[in-house]
Amino acid sequence: MCIVVSCCYFVRNMNFLRENVSPRLRGFQGKNMCCGFYEEECLIYNPYFRVPETSCELCSYVKEIEERSQYADLDVNNPAQPFINRQALGQPVTFEDLRTAYKENAEKLQASVMNFRSNEMSLRSFKDLFAVNSPVELQKQIGDMFHTEYVSRKVAGAQVLRRLFHRPHFVPAETEVALEKFVFVDGPKAKPYKFSLAQFSNVWYAQGQGSRRLILLPSVNCLGECKKFEITLKERDILFYSDEFWRASSYPVPQSQEISIAFKGSFF
């Protein structure tokens, strides 16, 4: 939780400074470390904030992951109910699409990275990942068990990724979508891994290419009351679930031979 100063006078003056000073600061990017904070969502986090314990009553009624039309609205009265929209992503997002987006926006994506993780020593950035021209070439070099995770928390990176993974219909227009975005690139045999908690509790996971099997385990305080669920996501599928009630993990799909490209975002 971020510490927020609520003061109209302060906000008006900061808006004035932002509008008049920001254009002048752009010429000093890289020379002045303060400029690097301009796109940050939060500068100071509240160390005393604690997420209140979840009431498990809502998830105790969940019997399955529902399959819904991609045009169905979110049931705000039942946020515990996970559901899937089949073939809801406008078009597949392939390794080549992601590589092209990186080549055209390398500076923005590199500047926006909060974290880049991989189980392969040779993959330490998008630059390493996209040094090859195709997933076939990548698999020949490092095999089928690689896992990479890119996390962005800045406006520039979010804008690039939003062009590839659009905002699902069920995300209410009036809600706040987190700047934090996750991109997962996995070999077809990549070992299981847990998702870290998102900034906001309402999460969507979009499968751009290939397939992965997701397992939703009840959160710790709901283990005795709520069920475990498993579901296989194929290309263009979108899954909704709440971090408040479920903890998600990603598993390889048996017999799969194709690389997996996936995205995770969250909203309030």
N, C-alpha and C positions, 0 to 999 in steps of 0.2 A: 504494500500500500504506500502510495506516494504522499508526502507531506505537502499540503496545498495551502497557500496563503489566500484567504478570501477577503479581498479589499477592493472595492470598485475604483478607488483613487489609484491604487497601485496598478490595477489591470489597465486602466485607461492610459496611464503614463508608459507602461511597458509596451502597449500596442503602438503608441506613438513612436517609441524608440525602435521597435521592430520594423515599422514601415519606413522609417527615415534612415536608420543606420545599417540595416541588413544589406541593401544594395552596395554600400561602400565597403562593407566587410568582405564581400565576395572576392574582391581583388587581393585579399590578404589570406585566403584559405591556405593552410599549410604553414604560414608564417606565424600565425597567432593561434595558440592552442585553444583559446576560448571559442573560436569559430566552430570547433569540432562539437561543441555542446548544443549548437543551434537546433539540430533535428532530434535531440534526445527527448524521449517521452517523459522521463522523470530524472531529475538530477540528484535528489536526495530521497532515499526510501526510509520509511518509518520503522526503526528496529523493534518498536514495541507493538507493532500490529500483529495480531494473531487471527487466523481464519477461525470463525466460530465453528463448533462441532456440528456436523450435519445431522439433521433428523432423517432417519432411514425409512420413515413411513412411506414416502412417495416411491422409492425404488423397490420396496417390498411388494408392491402391486404389479411390477413389471414382469411379464411372463415370457416375452420374446423381443427380438429386434424387429420392429415393424418395417414392412416395405411400403413406402408411400410414393405417390406421384411427385415428380419434381416441382410441381406447382402448388403443392399443399403448404399451408401456412404452419408455422411453429405453434404448438400448443403451449402458451406461456404459463398455463395453470398446471402443466405436468412436465417440467423440465427434466425429470428423471428418465423419461421414456426415450431410449435410443431408437433411431430409425435410419433406413437407408433409401437413397434415391438412386435407382439403377439408371445408368446411361445419362446422367444429369449434367455432366461436364460437357460444355459445348462441343469440344473436339478433344481427341487425345493430346497429351503433352508428352512428346517423345524426348529421348536423349538428344536428338538433333535439334529439337525446338529449344531445349534448355541451353544447349551449347551455343546456338545462334544468339539467344537472349544475352548470354554472358559475353560473347564476342562484341556485341553492339553496345553493351552497358557495363563493361568490366569495371570501370572506375567507380560507378555507382554501387555495384554489388559488393565490391571489395571494401568500399568505405562504410557500407551498411552492416557488414558482418559483425555479429556479437560473438558468435562461436562457430567453429568448423571442426567437426569431429569425424574421425575415420579409424577403422581398425587396421588400415593399411598404412605403413610408414611412408610409402611413396605418395600418398594423397594427403596433403596438408592445406589445400585451398582449392577453390574452383579452377584456378589456373592449372593445377596439376591434373584435376579430373578431366578437364576439357583439352588437354594437350593432344589427345587422340581424336580422330575424326568420327569414330563410330563405336557403339557399345560392343560390337564384335571384336574390334581391335583392343578395347579395354579389357574384355574378358580373356583374350589371348595373353595379355601382359600380366594380369594379376589374378586370374581365375574367377570363380563364380560366387565367392563367399565374402566379397567386400561390402562394407556398409559405410555410407557417408551421410552426414547430417549438417545442413547449413542453416544457421539461425540469424535472421535479420531483425533489427529493432529500430530502423530508421525509415524516414519517409521515402527517400530515393529508392531503396531496395524494395519497399512495399509496392511502390508504383510499378516497378518492372515486373514483379511477380504477379501482380493483380492482372496484368495483360494476359498472362498464361493461365492462371487459375482464378476464374471469375468468382465473384461473391454469389453464393447460392441464393435461390429465390426465398428460402425459408428464413434467411437472416433479416429481421425486421429493418425497415428503412430508417427508423428513428433510433436504432441502437448504436452503441459505440463498438467499432471493430478494432481490435488490438493491432498496433503497429507490428508486433512480434509475428514473424512468419517462419515456418519451418519447411525445408525442402529435404526429402529423403531420396537418395539414389542408392539402390541395393542390387547386388548380384542375385541371381535366381536362387542361390543356396545360402544367402546371408543368414547368419544365425539370429535367433530371437533377440529382441531388445525392447526395453521399456521406454515409453514416451515420458518425457519430463512434463510436469504440469504446465499448462498454458497460462498466459496472463489473466485471462477471464475463464470462467467455468464452462461456458457453452462452447463446444469445440466442433469444428467440421474437419473431416479428413477426406481428401480427394485423391483418387487413384488415377494418375495421368497416363501411365503406361504399365503394362505387365499386370501382376496380381500379387497380393499379400493377404495373409490370414490374420485378422485382428481378434485378440481375446480381450474381453472387458471383464475385469475382476472388480467386485465391490470394493469401495474404499475401506480402510482398516476398521473403522467403527461400524461398518454395515455388513461385515463378512457373514455374520450369523443370520442376517435377515434378508439379504438380497442375493439374487442368482448370478452365476457366471454365464457369460455368453460368448459365442464364437461366430465369426462370419468371414467369408472370403469376398474380398473386393476385387472386381475386375476393372479393366480399363474404362474410365469415365464414370465410375460409381462414386457417390459421395455419402459418407456416413456422418450422422450427428450423434453426439453423446455428451454427457456432462461430467466434467472432472470432479464435480462436487460429490458424485455418487459412484463413479467408475474410474478405474485405473487401466489404461490401455497398453497392450504390448503387441508387437508386430512379429509375425512368424512367416517363414517361407512356405510356399504352396508346393506340395509334392508334385513331381514331374514337370514343374515349370522350368522353361529354358530361357525365358525372356527377362531382361533387366527390368527392375521396378523403379518408376518415378512417381513420387507422391508428395503431397502438400498438406500442411496442417495450419489452420488459423483458428482464432477464437473471438467471441463477442460477448458483450455484457448482457 
